[in-house]
Structure formats: structure tokens, C-alpha cells
Amino acid sequence: MFLPPRAYVFIGLNIARALSIVALLLVFASSIVVMVDDIKAVNVFENGGGNQTSQDYIDNSTVPDQTGGPFWAVLNRLLILAQTVVLVFSEIEWPLSFFDRFFPVLGSEFGLGALGFMQCLIGASVLSHFVDTFPLVAAFFLFSVGCLNILLGLIFREHAKSKRSIFSFRERTKNVLPTTHDFGISNEKSYGPPERALSGRSGHGFGRQAEMQAAYNGFALREPEAAAQ
């Protein structure tokens, strides 16, 4: 079964959107895990527990051992969480009017380039610290998807989101099959006499319609004598 080219574009862009949402959700979950681990490590450090082997970071955390380090580390994770939530909502295009008005670069009038740059920034921010396997894989996955979205944005530009939109795809496929108007056939019903209903035909033939027309004109039809016998 062969599909039109726009169908393949629609499917491909929506696969990229699904990967983008999955990557953002993974980074969201991993950021919560990292933030919880950092808070636990800071509590242990402040209580004097454990052996501090590093002079730059608190052990078993991404928190720098400096003034305000825990605050900025937690704030960084909270900002990442907020960004991932905003990007997920922009990917599912809800509420689209909100993004069109307050975040135009994530709205329907812009392509996927800005989204890809934001995803790359989030991924690079996570990868710039020493993290465990789960946050590492999630951040690398998000960075890769961000590069893909940048590429798609360069290819399709501002038309990328309209090409992947389900509602726009339905509108474009409404007129794929020819309608009755394309063949000059009217869907209007005629409730007048048979001569009006049958107007426009070249003849009435020998069927039921011809009998109705003859009866309407005052003619009586009789069967041939041979047929009657």
C-alpha cells in the first residue's frame, strides 16, 4: 500500500515528536532523582557525616562546595524541570493559543529549530556535571533529539508544525476523493411532479419511471394481447 508523500512526512514528524516527548519526560524524572540525591548528600555533609574526599563538590552529589552551592544546584534542577514541562506542553500543542501569544517561538508560527536549541541546552546542562547512568542516558538522548529537531527545523522551517498537526492533516485529506459536484451531480432532492423530477434526462425508457410519466400525462398503459393470453 502506497501513501502520498505528505503522509510519510506526517508520520516522520510525529515520530520525532514522540521521541521528543519521551526524552523530555526521562530528563524530568532523572532531574527529580538527581535533586533528591543532592539534597540527601547536602544533609549528610552538613551533619558532618561521611568522608569528604573532594574539595570542589560535595561527595555523592552535583552540588559545588562553595557559598550558596546547594541553593544554585537545587535552583538549576527546578529550572530544568520547569523547562521540560513547558516543552512537553508545546509538543502536545496545548494550550496552543497560550504559546502563540506568550511564547511565539514555541507556537504554531515557528518551526522546530527553537525547540531543538532548548533541548540541546537542557541536555548540555545535565551532561556538564558528573551524574549517574540514568540521568546521563536521558540527557544524551534529549541532546540527540534536540539536534534532530534543529535539522527538521532547517528542512521544513515554519511549516514543520502544520505538517505534523493531526487537525491540519485531516483538513488536507478531506478533498482527496472527488465529490459529486466534481461530476456535475446534484444532491438536491426534487419533490415536484415527475416531469420536474425527470427533467434533464434524454428519455424515460420502458421502466417504472416511464409508466409514472405516462400516468401523470393522462395516458393509460395496457399490456399487449399476446402477453395477456
N, C-alpha and C positions, 0 to 999 in steps of 0.2 A: 504494500500500500504506500503510495507516494503522497506526500504532503506538500502544500505550497511552501515556497521559501520563507514566507513570513511566519509560518507555523514553526519551522525549525529555529528561527530567531527567537520567537516567543518562548519556546521550550528551553533553549540555551540560556536566555537571560533569566528565566525563572529558576533554573538550576543554580546559576550563580547567586541569585537572591537567597535561595535556601541555604547554600553553603555560607553565605554571609551571616544569616541569622544564627545558624548553628555555631559559627565561630564566635560571634558576639556573646551568645549565651554561655559558651565554655569559658570565655575570658571573664564574664560576670561571675560565674561560680568559682573560678580559680582565684579571683581577686578577693572574694569573701574568705576563702580558705587562707590565703596569704595574710590578710588583715588580722584574722583571728590568731594565727600563729605569731604574728608580730606583737600583738597585744600580750599574749602569754609570755613571750620572751622578754618583753619590757618589764612585766610584773616580776618575773624571776630575777632580772637584773637589778631592779630597784630594791628587792628584798635581800639582796646580797647572796642569792643562791647561784650555783653553777660556777664554772671557771671561765673567766673572761680571757680568751686566747687572742682576740683581735683588738687592735687599737682603733679601728675605723668603724666597724659595725658591731652592734650587739649580737652576741652569739645566737645562732639559730633564727636569725631574722634578717629583714632587709632594712632595718632601722639604723641610721648612722649614729654613732656615739658622739653626739655634739649637742649644743644647746638647741632645744626645740626639735631635735631629731624625731622623737615619737610623734609629735604633732604633725610635722610635714609628711611623715611616712603614712600616717592614717589619712591625712587630707588627700594625699596622692591617690590612695586606693578609693576613697569616696568619689573623687572626681572621675576616676576610671569607671566606676560603677554607674555614675550619672551619665557619662558619655555613651556607654554601651546601651543603656536603657533608651536614650534619645535616638540612637542609631537603629535600634531594633524597631522602634515605632515608625521611624522614617522608612524602613524597609517594608513594613507591612502597610505603609501609606495610611496611617491613622494617627491622629486626625490630619488629613491632607491639607485642609484649609488653614490649620494652625501653622504648619510648616511653610506653606506658601506665603503666609503673612509675616511670621516672626523669624523663620529660618529658611529664607528663599533658596539657599544653596542645597538644602535637603528636600526642597519641594518639587513639584511636578515640572517646573520650567527649567530645571538644571539637570545635567546628566549625572553619571556615576563617578566622575572624577573626584569631586569634593568628598564624597563618601569614602572613596578609596584612600585618599590622603589622610582622613581622620582615622581610619582603621590602621593604616601604617604607623601613624603617630602613637596610637594606643599600644600596638604591638611592640614598637621600638621602646616605649617607656617601660613596659614589663620586661623585655629582654635585656634592658640595660642593667638589671640587678641580678644577683645570683638567686635563683628560685629553684623549687623542686621540679620534678618531671612534669607533673600535671600543668602547672602554670606555664612552664617552658613550652610544652607542646601546643597548648591553647594559644599562647601569644604568637608563636611561629605560624600557626595555622591562620590566625587573624591577619598577620602581616602578609602572608601569601595571598589571601583572599582580597586584601586591600590592593595589592599590585594588580590582581586580575580586574578589579573594578576600575582601576585607573586606565588599564588597557581598553576595557569596554567603553569607558567614557570617551577615550580618544577616538574610538571607531564610530560609535553611534552618536556621540555628542549629546545635545539636549533631547534627542528623540529616544534615548535608551529607555526611559521610564514609561513613555507612552507605548513603546513596542512590547514591553513586558506586562503592561497592565491588562488584567483579565477583562475589565469592562470595555476597554478600547478594542481589545481583540474581538469581543463579541460584536461590537458595532461594525468592525471592518468585515466580519464574516456574514453579516445579515444579507447582503446583496450578492453573495457568491452565486446562488442559483437564480435563474431567470424567473421573474414573476409573470402573472397572467397579463399584465399590462405590456410586457415585452412582446407578446404575441398578438396584441390587439384584442384580447378577450376581456369583456367587462364582467365584473362580479355582481352588478346590479340586477335585481330580480324585477321582472315585469309582471304586474298584476292586472293589466288591461285585457281586452279581448284577444282571442287567438291571433287575429291578424296583426296586432301590435307585437304580440309575443314572438310571432314567427317572421316579423319583418326583417329584412336583411338576408333572408335565405333565397337561394335561387329557385327552389321548388319545394313541394311538400311530399312528394313521393306517394307511396301506396300504404303507408302505415297509419298508425293511430292519429298522428298529427293531421294528416290529410283528411281523415274522417271527421275530426273535430272542426276543421276549417270548412268543410262542405256543409256540416250541420249548422254551423253559425251563419252561413250564407243562404240557408233555406233549402238546401238540396237533401234529398233522401237517397241513401245508398241501398241497393238491393244486390243480393247475391245472384250470380248467373244461374240460369235454369239448370245447366249441366251440373253445377255444384250442388243445387238444391236437391236434384234427384240422387 
